[in-house]
C-alpha cells in the first residue's frame, strides 16, 4: 500500500519545517497507515532501479549506478 495524496501532501508540508516535523508526521502517518512503511522484515525485499549504497538491505536492483567521470 502507498501513502494517499493527502498523506503525501502532509509529508511534503512537514519537509518545509525540518526533520523534527518530518519525524512527527511520519509517526502519525505510520499509526494510521502502517502498510505504507517498511518494517524490519520488508526492507530486505525491496527492489531498486540502481544498486543502493552499501549497508542498505535489498533484494535486487535493475542496473549498476553510473560511474562518475565517464
MMTF fields as JSON, N, C-alpha, C and O atoms, coordinates in Angstrom:
{
  "mmtfVersion": "1.0.0",
  "mmtfProducer": "UNKNOWN",
  "numBonds": 279,
  "numAtoms": 280,
  "numGroups": 70,
  "numChains": 1,
  "numModels": 1,
  "chainsPerModel": [1],
  "groupsPerChain": [70],
  "chainIdList": ["A"],
  "bondAtomList": [4, 2, 8, 6, 12, 10, 16, 14, 20, 18, 24, 22, 28, 26, 32, 30, 36, 34, 40, 38, 44, 42, 48, 46, 52, 50, 56, 54, 60, 58, 64, 62, 68, 66, 72, 70, 76, 74, 80, 78, 84, 82, 88, 86, 92, 90, 96, 94, 100, 98, 104, 102, 108, 106, 112, 110, 116, 114, 120, 118, 124, 122, 128, 126, 132, 130, 136, 134, 140, 138, 144, 142, 148, 146, 152, 150, 156, 154, 160, 158, 164, 162, 168, 166, 172, 170, 176, 174, 180, 178, 184, 182, 188, 186, 192, 190, 196, 194, 200, 198, 204, 202, 208, 206, 212, 210, 216, 214, 220, 218, 224, 222, 228, 226, 232, 230, 236, 234, 240, 238, 244, 242, 248, 246, 252, 250, 256, 254, 260, 258, 264, 262, 268, 266, 272, 270, 276, 274],
  "bondOrderList": [1, 1, 1, 1, 1, 1, 1, 1, 1, 1, 1, 1, 1, 1, 1, 1, 1, 1, 1, 1, 1, 1, 1, 1, 1, 1, 1, 1, 1, 1, 1, 1, 1, 1, 1, 1, 1, 1, 1, 1, 1, 1, 1, 1, 1, 1, 1, 1, 1, 1, 1, 1, 1, 1, 1, 1, 1, 1, 1, 1, 1, 1, 1, 1, 1, 1, 1, 1, 1],
  "groupList": [{"groupName": "UNK", "atomNameList": ["N", "CA", "C", "O"], "elementList": ["N", "C", "C", "O"], "formalChargeList": [0, 0, 0, 0], "bondAtomList": [1, 0, 2, 1, 3, 2], "bondOrderList": [1, 1, 2], "singleLetterCode": "X", "chemCompType": "L-PEPTIDE LINKING"}],
  "groupTypeList": [0, 0, 0, 0, 0, 0, 0, 0, 0, 0, 0, 0, 0, 0, 0, 0, 0, 0, 0, 0, 0, 0, 0, 0, 0, 0, 0, 0, 0, 0, 0, 0, 0, 0, 0, 0, 0, 0, 0, 0, 0, 0, 0, 0, 0, 0, 0, 0, 0, 0, 0, 0, 0, 0, 0, 0, 0, 0, 0, 0, 0, 0, 0, 0, 0, 0, 0, 0, 0, 0],
  "groupIdList": [1, 2, 3, 4, 5, 6, 7, 8, 9, 10, 11, 12, 13, 14, 15, 16, 17, 18, 19, 20, 21, 22, 23, 24, 25, 26, 27, 28, 29, 30, 31, 32, 33, 34, 35, 36, 37, 38, 39, 40, 41, 42, 43, 44, 45, 46, 47, 48, 49, 50, 51, 52, 53, 54, 55, 56, 57, 58, 59, 60, 61, 62, 63, 64, 65, 66, 67, 68, 69, 70],
  "secStructList": [7, 7, 7, 7, 2, 2, 2, 2, 2, 2, 2, 2, 2, 2, 2, 6, 6, 7, 2, 2, 2, 2, 2, 2, 2, 2, 2, 2, 2, 2, 2, 2, 7, 4, 4, 4, 1, 7, 7, 6, 6, 6, 4, 4, 4, 7, 3, 3, 3, 3, 7, 7, 7, 6, 6, 7, 7, 7, 1, 3, 3, 3, 3, 7, 7, 7, 7, 6, 6, 7],
  "xCoordList": [0.837, 0.0, 0.888, 2.036, 0.346, 1.086, 0.421, -0.689, 1.112, 0.519, -0.519, -0.332, -1.613, -2.635, -2.102, -1.063, -2.801, -2.403, -2.363, -1.444, -3.358, -3.405, -2.217, -1.612, -1.885, -0.748, 0.564, 1.427, 0.714, 1.932, 2.032, 3.117, 0.912, 0.902, 1.305, 2.077, 0.785, 1.17, 2.672, 3.312, 3.223, 4.66, 5.477, 6.515, 5.022, 5.721, 5.683, 6.671, 4.55, 4.439, 5.346, 5.944, 5.45, 6.32, 7.779, 8.557, 8.149, 9.533, 9.972, 11.161, 9.031, 9.362, 9.77, 10.401, 9.408, 9.667, 10.796, 11.065, 11.46, 12.629, 12.378, 11.257, 13.462, 13.455, 12.558, 11.934, 12.474, 11.623, 10.161, 9.437, 9.738, 8.351, 8.139, 7.076, 9.141, 9.045, 8.882, 8.008, 9.718, 9.64, 8.278, 7.703, 7.76, 6.461, 5.349, 4.437, 5.421, 4.406, 4.462, 3.424, 5.658, 5.804, 5.227, 4.539, 5.499, 4.96, 3.441, 2.816, 2.853, 1.389, 0.854, -0.129, 1.498, 1.051, 1.213, 0.356, 2.302, 2.546, 1.454, 1.058, 0.972, -0.1, -1.391, -2.114, -1.682, -2.921, -2.802, -3.813, -1.578, -1.379, -0.056, 0.856, 0.066, 1.349, 1.837, 3.042, 0.927, 1.332, 2.086, 2.719, 2.033, 2.716, 4.195, 4.937, 4.626, 6.0, 6.68, 6.051, 7.964, 8.727, 8.939, 8.98, 9.074, 9.475, 10.733, 11.234, 11.232, 12.462, 12.397, 13.413, 11.208, 11.046, 10.966, 11.452, 10.364, 10.145, 11.333, 11.405, 12.267, 13.402, 14.204, 14.623, 14.417, 15.204, 14.516, 15.153, 13.254, 12.527, 12.401, 11.711, 13.066, 12.951, 13.744, 14.792, 13.223, 13.896, 14.152, 13.236, 15.405, 15.803, 16.099, 16.423, 15.987, 16.381, 17.893, 18.399, 18.613, 20.078, 20.529, 19.813, 21.708, 22.226, 22.352, 22.972, 21.771, 21.861, 23.243, 24.075, 23.465, 24.738, 24.927, 23.961, 26.157, 26.433, 25.741, 25.584, 25.341, 24.698, 23.19, 22.535, 22.621, 21.176, 20.608, 20.995, 19.7, 19.158, 18.273, 17.486, 18.416, 17.601, 17.595, 18.441, 16.635, 16.523, 17.294, 18.069, 17.07, 17.753, 17.731, 17.11, 18.43, 18.418, 18.471, 18.895, 18.043, 17.946, 19.26, 19.589, 20.008, 21.277, 22.244, 21.836, 23.515, 24.534, 24.473, 24.079, 24.86, 24.844, 25.872, 26.89, 25.616, 26.593, 27.893, 27.904, 28.967, 30.271, 30.484, 30.19, 30.995, 31.245, 32.519, 33.508, 32.484, 33.649, 33.716, 34.71, 32.687, 32.659, 32.142, 32.047],
  "yCoordList": [-1.174, 0.0, 1.246, 1.211, 2.31, 3.556, 4.634, 4.457, 5.744, 6.908, 7.508, 7.528, 7.997, 8.672, 10.035, 10.488, 10.666, 12.008, 12.969, 13.778, 12.872, 13.742, 13.475, 14.415, 12.214, 11.862, 12.362, 12.859, 12.232, 12.743, 14.252, 14.786, 14.937, 16.392, 16.786, 17.727, 16.069, 16.356, 16.178, 16.977, 15.146, 14.897, 15.971, 16.401, 16.401, 17.463, 18.771, 19.503, 19.061, 20.284, 20.203, 21.203, 19.028, 18.851, 19.085, 19.588, 18.722, 18.878, 20.338, 20.629, 21.241, 22.662, 23.135, 24.182, 22.357, 22.762, 21.986, 22.189, 21.109, 20.429, 18.996, 18.49, 18.367, 16.936, 16.568, 15.507, 17.403, 17.083, 16.985, 16.092, 17.892, 17.878, 16.67, 16.05, 16.338, 15.153, 13.901, 13.075, 13.759, 12.582, 12.484, 11.398, 13.598, 13.594, 13.224, 12.475, 13.74, 13.441, 11.974, 11.331, 11.448, 10.03, 9.156, 8.174, 9.505, 8.721, 8.709, 7.672, 9.86, 9.946, 9.151, 8.421, 9.292, 8.571, 7.06, 6.288, 6.648, 5.218, 4.615, 3.466, 5.393, 4.912, 4.654, 3.706, 5.489, 5.346, 4.508, 4.059, 4.285, 3.555, 2.786, 3.067, 1.829, 1.141, 0.371, 0.183, -0.07, -0.845, 0.001, -0.551, 1.319, 2.199, 2.363, 2.989, 1.801, 1.964, 0.609, -0.379, 0.574, -0.65, -0.929, -0.018, -2.216, -2.616, -3.469, -3.658, -3.973, -4.757, -5.964, -6.375, -6.535, -7.717, -7.365, -8.119, -6.239, -5.906, -5.217, -5.177, -4.673, -3.954, -4.824, -4.357, -6.071, -6.967, -7.381, -7.999, -7.071, -7.431, -6.311, -6.458, -5.192, -4.051, -4.289, -4.936, -3.752, -3.807, -2.363, -1.541, -2.064, -0.714, -0.647, -1.657, 0.544, 0.75, 0.634, -0.085, 1.335, 1.242, 0.661, 0.747, 0.077, -0.562, 0.466, 1.512, 0.188, 1.145, 1.166, 0.294, 2.169, 2.279, 1.054, 0.379, 0.779, -0.399, -0.279, 0.817, -1.398, -1.425, -1.276, -1.433, -0.982, -0.844, -2.201, -2.725, -2.777, -4.086, -3.999, -3.065, -4.981, -5.016, -6.427, -7.251, -6.694, -7.987, -7.992, -8.908, -6.949, -6.87, -5.435, -4.55, -5.239, -3.943, -4.2, -5.27, -3.221, -3.373, -3.125, -3.823, -2.13, -1.823, -1.193, -0.673, -1.246, -0.635, 0.881, 1.381, 1.614, 3.072, 3.534, 2.871, 4.669, 5.178, 5.546, 6.009, 5.337, 5.708, 7.198, 7.758, 7.834, 9.27, 9.505, 8.79, 10.497, 10.837, 10.161, 10.297, 9.449, 8.799, 9.73, 9.355],
  "zCoordList": [0.0, 0.0, 0.0, 0.444, -0.492, -0.603, 0.231, 0.731, 0.373, 1.018, 0.086, -1.13, 0.654, -0.142, -0.581, -0.1, -1.47, -1.921, -0.73, -0.607, 0.134, 1.308, 2.237, 2.751, 2.451, 3.297, 2.702, 3.426, 1.385, 0.731, 0.884, 1.115, 0.757, 0.909, 2.323, 2.509, 3.329, 4.712, 4.908, 5.591, 4.319, 4.448, 3.724, 4.227, 2.56, 1.832, 2.615, 2.656, 3.232, 4.035, 5.259, 5.656, 5.854, 7.02, 6.645, 7.455, 5.423, 4.969, 4.982, 5.109, 4.853, 4.869, 6.263, 6.406, 7.293, 8.682, 9.339, 10.523, 8.61, 9.154, 9.602, 9.565, 10.023, 10.304, 11.479, 11.454, 12.5, 13.649, 13.219, 13.658, 12.372, 11.873, 10.953, 10.98, 10.145, 9.278, 10.133, 9.868, 11.152, 12.031, 12.71, 12.788, 13.198, 13.865, 12.888, 13.238, 11.681, 10.673, 10.272, 10.116, 10.105, 9.76, 10.871, 10.592, 12.117, 13.234, 13.196, 13.415, 12.916, 12.838, 11.65, 11.779, 10.496, 9.307, 9.469, 9.039, 10.083, 10.304, 11.185, 10.992, 12.151, 13.021, 12.268, 12.574, 11.29, 10.528, 9.28, 8.74, 8.804, 7.549, 7.621, 6.843, 8.532, 8.725, 7.496, 7.325, 6.653, 5.472, 4.45, 3.55, 4.567, 3.617, 3.948, 3.191, 5.078, 5.52, 5.655, 6.033, 5.346, 5.518, 6.997, 7.824, 7.309, 8.647, 8.507, 7.398, 9.6, 9.561, 8.641, 8.082, 8.482, 7.632, 6.148, 5.306, 5.827, 4.419, 3.746, 2.518, 4.538, 3.953, 2.995, 1.936, 3.353, 2.516, 1.232, 0.379, 1.062, -0.145, -1.161, -2.17, -0.901, -1.817, -3.095, -3.085, -4.193, -5.49, -5.917, -5.938, -6.257, -6.641, -8.131, -8.756, -8.692, -10.081, -10.196, -11.058, -9.335, -9.33, -7.996, -6.998, -7.986, -6.782, -5.665, -5.861, -4.487, -3.379, -2.748, -2.996, -1.937, -1.217, -0.329, 0.025, 0.02, 0.842, 2.192, 2.73, 2.719, 4.019, 3.979, 5.01, 2.831, 2.711, 2.289, 1.245, 3.078, 2.706, 1.457, 1.306, 0.572, -0.639, -1.199, -0.851, -2.067, -2.72, -4.034, -4.31, -4.848, -6.137, -6.641, -6.052, -7.75, -8.425, -9.921, -10.358, -10.708, -12.159, -12.888, -13.847, -12.426, -13.09, -12.099, -11.06, -12.427, -11.591, -11.747, -12.801, -10.705, -10.825, -11.842, -12.04, -12.492, -13.468, -12.782, -11.641, -13.483, -12.929, -13.104, -14.161, -12.072, -12.121, -12.937, -12.779, -13.795, -14.585, -15.946, -16.66, -16.3, -17.609, -18.654, -19.822]
}
